[in-house]
Amino acid sequence: MSENNKIKNATEETVGKVKEGVGKATNNDSLKNEGRLDQAKANLKQAGEKMKDALTEDK
């Protein structure tokens, strides 16, 4: 996984956690759900990058 993608994905996941936390603290369900969605997208991207890395290691 390229370092740039790792950083982007980790940042997106962190932003999602912050959004979720702020949403919980302010009773803003929309923001809380947006944060959860950001985290899920980041996790999917990380999984895709790991799969690419695994495939290129085998070659």
CYANA upper distance limits for C-alpha pairs under 8 A (distance plus 0.5 A):
  1 MET  CA      5 ASN  CA      7.27
  1 MET  CA      6 LYS  CA      7.17
  1 MET  CA     49 GLU  CA      5.93
  1 MET  CA     50 LYS  CA      6.83
  1 MET  CA     52 LYS  CA      7.92
  1 MET  CA     53 ASP  CA      6.29
  2 SER  CA      6 LYS  CA      6.84
  3 GLU  CA      7 ILE  CA      6.69
  4 ASN  CA      8 LYS  CA      6.61
  5 ASN  CA      9 ASN  CA      6.45
  6 LYS  CA     10 ALA  CA      6.53
  6 LYS  CA     46 GLN  CA      7.83
  7 ILE  CA     11 THR  CA      6.47
  8 LYS  CA     12 GLU  CA      6.59
  9 ASN  CA     13 GLU  CA      6.63
  9 ASN  CA     42 ALA  CA      5.58
  9 ASN  CA     43 ASN  CA      7.99
  9 ASN  CA     45 LYS  CA      7.38
  9 ASN  CA     46 GLN  CA      7.03
 10 ALA  CA     14 THR  CA      6.63
 10 ALA  CA     42 ALA  CA      7.64
 11 THR  CA     15 VAL  CA      6.57
 12 GLU  CA     16 GLY  CA      6.64
 12 GLU  CA     38 ASP  CA      6.88
 12 GLU  CA     39 GLN  CA      7.26
 12 GLU  CA     42 ALA  CA      6.41
 13 GLU  CA     17 LYS  CA      6.80
 13 GLU  CA     38 ASP  CA      6.76
 13 GLU  CA     39 GLN  CA      4.99
 13 GLU  CA     40 ALA  CA      8.29
 13 GLU  CA     42 ALA  CA      5.94
 13 GLU  CA     43 ASN  CA      7.85
 14 THR  CA     18 VAL  CA      6.75
 14 THR  CA     39 GLN  CA      8.01
 15 VAL  CA     19 LYS  CA      6.62
 15 VAL  CA     35 GLY  CA      7.68
 15 VAL  CA     38 ASP  CA      7.99
 15 VAL  CA     39 GLN  CA      8.44
 16 GLY  CA     20 GLU  CA      6.57
 16 GLY  CA     34 GLU  CA      7.70
 16 GLY  CA     35 GLY  CA      4.35
 16 GLY  CA     36 ARG  CA      6.50
 16 GLY  CA     37 LEU  CA      7.76
 16 GLY  CA     38 ASP  CA      5.35
 16 GLY  CA     39 GLN  CA      5.56
 17 LYS  CA     21 GLY  CA      6.61
 17 LYS  CA     35 GLY  CA      6.35
 17 LYS  CA     36 ARG  CA      7.61
 17 LYS  CA     39 GLN  CA      7.32
 18 VAL  CA     22 VAL  CA      6.60
 18 VAL  CA     35 GLY  CA      7.58
 19 LYS  CA     23 GLY  CA      6.45
 19 LYS  CA     31 LEU  CA      6.51
 19 LYS  CA     32 LYS  CA      6.52
 19 LYS  CA     34 GLU  CA      7.57
 19 LYS  CA     35 GLY  CA      5.14
 20 GLU  CA     24 LYS  CA      6.67
 20 GLU  CA     31 LEU  CA      6.82
 20 GLU  CA     32 LYS  CA      4.46
 20 GLU  CA     33 ASN  CA      7.21
 20 GLU  CA     34 GLU  CA      7.64
 20 GLU  CA     35 GLY  CA      4.95
 20 GLU  CA     36 ARG  CA      6.69
 21 GLY  CA     25 ALA  CA      6.65
 21 GLY  CA     32 LYS  CA      7.36
 22 VAL  CA     26 THR  CA      6.56
 22 VAL  CA     28 ASN  CA      8.34
 22 VAL  CA     31 LEU  CA      7.95
 22 VAL  CA     32 LYS  CA      7.62
 23 GLY  CA     27 ASN  CA      6.17
 23 GLY  CA     28 ASN  CA      5.03
 23 GLY  CA     29 ASP  CA      6.55
 23 GLY  CA     30 SER  CA      7.78
 23 GLY  CA     31 LEU  CA      5.36
 23 GLY  CA     32 LYS  CA      4.73
 23 GLY  CA     33 ASN  CA      8.44
 24 LYS  CA     28 ASN  CA      6.87
 24 LYS  CA     29 ASP  CA      7.73
 24 LYS  CA     32 LYS  CA      6.57
 28 ASN  CA     32 LYS  CA      6.75
 29 ASP  CA     33 ASN  CA      6.50
 30 SER  CA     34 GLU  CA      6.62
 31 LEU  CA     35 GLY  CA      6.66
 32 LYS  CA     36 ARG  CA      6.91
 33 ASN  CA     37 LEU  CA      6.64
 34 GLU  CA     38 ASP  CA      6.69
 35 GLY  CA     39 GLN  CA      6.79
 36 ARG  CA     40 ALA  CA      6.71
 37 LEU  CA     41 LYS  CA      6.67
 38 ASP  CA     42 ALA  CA      6.70
 39 GLN  CA     43 ASN  CA      6.66
 40 ALA  CA     44 LEU  CA      6.72
 41 LYS  CA     45 LYS  CA      6.71
 42 ALA  CA     46 GLN  CA      6.65
 43 ASN  CA     47 ALA  CA      6.69
 44 LEU  CA     48 GLY  CA      6.72
 45 LYS  CA     49 GLU  CA      6.71
 46 GLN  CA     50 LYS  CA      6.69
 47 ALA  CA     51 MET  CA      6.74
 48 GLY  CA     52 LYS  CA      6.80
 49 GLU  CA     53 ASP  CA      6.69
 50 LYS  CA     54 ALA  CA      6.63
 51 MET  CA     55 LEU  CA      6.71
 52 LYS  CA     56 THR  CA      6.72
 53 ASP  CA     57 GLU  CA      6.61
 54 ALA  CA     58 ASP  CA      7.02
 55 LEU  CA     59 LYS  CA      7.46
